[in-house]
Amino acid sequence: MAAGAQGYAYDALRRTAWVARTVWEDETYAALLEQAASDLRDRFQRDFWMREHSFPALALDGEGRQVDALASDAGHLLWSGLLDKEYGELVGRRLLAPDFFSGWGVRTLASGQAAYHPLSYHRGSVWPHDNALITLGLARYGLHDEARTVAHALVDAATATGHRLPEVLAGYGRDTHPEPVPYPHACVRESRSAAAPLALLTAVGGA
């Protein structure tokens, strides 16, 4: 049971509740959906939150045990609004810590973990579309300085790569690599990356 998917489900419940109330004029169904969303939020924060890390688990395994990897999926929970404000602020600030934030964006997996590798597709690289959702989430929780930091990092990465955001970048840090390191075999033209600047503009308002 993946953490990010719980956020998408929460968002879907909330949006469908709005449709039920405003379009279908079905207050009873809207209330049921809102209650389901509220229950999902409560269960998530009870079952996924890792107190020792002040961060949500990446997933729960088949027996309900936490998969304790520190992953950028948590930023999608900010985008969806699944976390309470206190938890959301903790997660947002944690994503800007040096093990997560490379200087070119937020890594998919925080460095220092056993599975981390800066050239792994999902275990330490930097995905522009992933960072765009994270930036929208940071802004949603009022973390505007953090949102601008991520947005400016992606703009700098695009400037250094022919004014185009590739599918994915290697997760090497900007402190040791003053140019973003290309990810081998990354798609140069990627629809999700092409949409990322629009999300960034929405998040930071051109700041």
Stockholm file with secondary structure:
# STOCKHOLM 1.0

chainA/1-207         MAAGAQGYAYDALRRTAWVARTVWEDETYAALLEQAASDLRDRFQRDFWMREHSFPALALDGEGRQVDALASDAGHLLWSGLLDKEYGELVGRRLLAPDFFSGWGVRTLASGQAAYHPLSYHRGSVWPHDNALITLGLARYGLHDEARTVAHALVDAATATGHRLPEVLAGYGRDTHPEPVPYPHACVRESRSAAAPLALLTAVGGA
#=GR chainA/1-207 SS CBHHHHHHHHHHHHHHHHHHHHTSCCHHHHHHHHHHHHHHHHHHHHHTEETTTTEECSEECTTSCEECCCBTHHHHHHHHTCSCHHHHHHHHHHTTSTTTBCSSSBBSBCTTSTTCCTTSTTTTCBCHHHHHHHHHHHHHTTCHHHHHHHHHHHHHHHHHTTSCCCSCBCCCCTTTCSSCCBCTTCCSSCHHHHHHHHHHHHHHTTC
#=GC SS_cons         CBHHHHHHHHHHHHHHHHHHHHTSCCHHHHHHHHHHHHHHHHHHHHHTEETTTTEECSEECTTSCEECCCBTHHHHHHHHTCSCHHHHHHHHHHTTSTTTBCSSSBBSBCTTSTTCCTTSTTTTCBCHHHHHHHHHHHHHTTCHHHHHHHHHHHHHHHHHTTSCCCSCBCCCCTTTCSSCCBCTTCCSSCHHHHHHHHHHHHHHTTC
//
